[in-house]
Amino acid sequence: METGSDMKVLHIVVNAGHTDEIMDIVREAGGSGGTIIHARGEGSQHRAFLGITLDNEQEIIVCLADLKTAERIMADIKEKAGWKTEVRGLCYMMPVERIVGLRQSEG
């Protein structure tokens, strides 16, 4: 197992349909990719139309990056796709203790 002491995992939650925009931001900031998970958001209030509950479709992008890159990604998400934009991006970072199976680029 490889230690991941400098590695962070980012979870970026956005309105559905904006993952290409987010992945462009991630790559421009030095990230290498991510995993996209389809999700359904549920707030404190439900909206209904003709008796059908309307849920907010969301997507979660999960990516690994070193601390410096992760901080750049977070700053760019806040600036370009933050909560006050149509994307309604929310991003949080968590530490990675160990990594198995991560392909390291050869330098």
C-alpha positions in Angstrom: 0.0 0.0 0.0 1.1 3.5 -0.8 0.7 6.2 1.8 -1.4 9.1 0.7 -0.3 11.7 3.3 -0.2 14.5 0.8 -3.2 13.2 -1.2 -6.7 14.6 -0.8 -10.1 13.5 -2.1 -12.4 16.2 -3.4 -16.2 15.8 -3.5 -17.8 18.4 -5.9 -21.6 18.4 -5.8 -23.2 20.3 -8.7 -26.6 20.5 -10.5 -27.0 17.8 -13.1 -25.6 18.6 -16.5 -22.6 20.6 -15.4 -20.0 17.9 -15.0 -18.2 18.7 -18.3 -17.7 22.3 -17.0 -16.5 21.0 -13.7 -14.1 18.5 -15.3 -12.6 21.3 -17.4 -12.0 23.4 -14.3 -10.4 20.3 -12.5 -8.1 19.7 -15.5 -7.1 23.4 -15.9 -6.2 23.4 -12.2 -3.9 20.4 -12.7 -6.2 17.5 -11.8 -6.1 14.4 -13.9 -9.7 13.2 -13.8 -12.6 12.1 -11.6 -15.5 9.8 -11.1 -19.0 11.1 -11.7 -21.9 9.8 -9.5 -25.5 10.6 -10.4 -27.4 11.8 -7.3 -30.7 13.3 -6.1 -30.7 16.3 -3.8 -33.2 16.7 -1.0 -33.6 19.9 0.8 -35.8 20.9 3.7 -38.7 21.5 1.4 -40.1 19.3 -1.4 -41.6 20.8 -4.5 -44.6 19.1 -6.0 -46.3 19.4 -9.4 -49.6 17.6 -10.1 -49.0 15.4 -7.1 -45.5 14.4 -8.3 -42.5 15.3 -6.1 -39.8 17.1 -8.0 -36.3 16.3 -6.8 -33.2 18.3 -7.6 -31.0 16.1 -9.9 -27.4 16.5 -8.9 -24.0 14.9 -9.8 -21.0 14.4 -7.5 -17.5 14.4 -9.0 -15.0 12.6 -6.9 -11.3 13.2 -7.6 -7.9 12.7 -6.0 -5.2 15.3 -6.0 -2.2 16.4 -4.0 -2.9 19.2 -1.5 -1.6 22.1 -3.7 -3.7 21.0 -6.7 -6.7 20.3 -4.5 -6.6 23.8 -3.1 -6.3 25.3 -6.7 -9.3 23.2 -7.8 -11.4 24.4 -4.8 -10.5 28.0 -5.4 -11.5 27.7 -9.1 -14.7 25.9 -8.3 -15.7 28.7 -5.9 -14.8 31.4 -8.4 -16.2 29.9 -11.6 -19.0 27.5 -10.5 -19.8 28.3 -6.9 -23.0 28.4 -5.0 -24.1 31.7 -6.5 -23.9 30.4 -10.1 -26.3 28.2 -12.1 -24.0 25.3 -11.4 -24.5 25.7 -7.6 -21.2 24.0 -6.9 -20.3 22.8 -3.5 -16.8 21.3 -2.9 -15.2 19.8 0.1 -11.8 18.1 0.7 -11.0 15.1 2.9 -7.6 13.5 3.7 -6.6 10.3 2.1 -4.8 7.9 4.5 -3.8 5.1 2.0 -4.1 4.5 -1.7 -4.0 1.2 -3.5 -4.0 0.8 -7.3 -3.4 4.4 -8.2 -1.4 4.7 -11.4 1.5 7.1 -10.9 2.8 9.0 -13.9 6.3 8.2 -14.8 8.6 11.2 -14.9 
